[in-house]
Structures are given as structure tokens and as C-alpha cells.
């Protein structure tokens, strides 16, 4: 996935959930991760280098307590690998 694809996909999910930190499901190297989006290097305000080719998405658990973060490289996410996690 490119930074542009990632950014567009996350903006759509953020709009639908009405939050900057939406609950997402990400397919990554044959494993599905889910959690609350905490940071994405594809966002213009957090992109450290404008021409950077690699960046990460940081997920946090969905529970009330803070837990370990999951860090996924954007370039390893397939084009359709990020989706909205419906509320249960």
C-alpha cells in the first residue's frame, strides 16, 4: 500500500466513525490485526520526511486499559488491507 492509498482509506474510515482514532482491522502478511489507530505516518501532519518511502501505522488495543502497541509497516499492507471495524 502506498502512503496516498493509506491516507485516503484512513480518511474515509475516520469520517464514517467520526473520530481521529477509529477502530480498524488490518490484514498484514496473512494475519489480521485490529485495534484503535493511534498514529499513521501517511498523515501529512505526522510524516517526518515528505519523500519517505516507508512508514508505519500504530494500533492500540480496544480495551479501556493501555496495552502494548502494534506497529505495522504501511508498505507491507495490501491495497485492500485496511477496513472499518464495526462496533459490536
C-alpha positions in Angstrom: 0.0 0.0 0.0 1.3 3.5 -0.8 1.1 6.4 1.6 -1.6 8.0 -0.6 -3.8 4.9 -0.6 -3.3 4.5 3.2 -4.2 8.2 3.8 -7.3 8.1 1.6 -8.5 4.8 3.2 -8.0 6.1 6.8 -9.7 9.4 6.0 -12.8 7.6 4.8 -12.8 5.4 7.9 -12.3 8.4 10.2 -15.2 10.2 8.5 -17.5 7.2 8.9 -16.7 6.8 12.6 -16.4 10.5 13.3 -13.1 10.2 15.2 -9.4 10.8 14.6 -8.6 7.4 16.2 -11.0 4.9 14.6 -11.2 1.2 15.3 -9.7 -0.6 12.3 -8.9 -4.1 11.0 -5.7 -4.5 9.1 -4.6 -7.5 7.0 -0.8 -7.8 7.3 1.3 -10.7 5.9 -1.5 -13.3 6.4 -2.5 -12.1 9.9 -5.4 -9.8 10.8 -4.8 -7.2 13.4 -7.5 -5.0 15.0 -7.3 -2.0 17.3 -7.6 1.7 17.6 -5.5 3.7 15.2 -3.1 5.9 17.2 -0.7 7.1 14.5 -0.2 6.8 10.8 2.9 8.1 9.1 0.8 8.5 5.9 -0.9 11.5 7.6 0.7 14.8 6.3 1.0 16.2 9.8 3.0 13.2 11.1 5.1 12.5 8.0 8.6 13.1 9.0 10.2 13.2 5.6 8.0 14.2 2.6 9.8 11.8 0.3 9.9 8.9 2.7 9.0 5.6 1.1 8.4 3.6 4.4 6.3 4.4 7.3 4.2 2.7 10.0 0.7 2.5 11.4 0.5 2.2 15.2 -2.5 0.4 16.7 -3.5 0.3 20.3 -5.8 -2.3 21.9 -9.5 -1.6 22.0 -9.9 -2.1 25.8 -10.0 0.6 28.5 -6.5 -0.1 29.8 -3.4 0.8 27.8 -1.6 -2.2 26.5 1.2 -2.9 24.1 1.1 -1.1 20.7 1.1 -3.0 17.4 3.4 -1.4 14.8 2.8 -2.3 11.1 4.8 -1.1 8.1 2.5 0.6 5.6 4.3 -0.8 2.5 3.5 -4.4 3.7 -0.2 -3.8 3.9 -2.2 -4.9 0.7 -4.2 -2.3 -1.2 -7.5 -3.5 0.4 -5.9 -4.4 3.8 -7.4 -1.6 5.9 -11.1 -1.7 6.8 -13.5 -0.2 9.2 -14.0 -2.3 12.4 -17.8 -2.3 13.0 -18.9 -1.6 16.6 -20.1 -4.7 18.4 
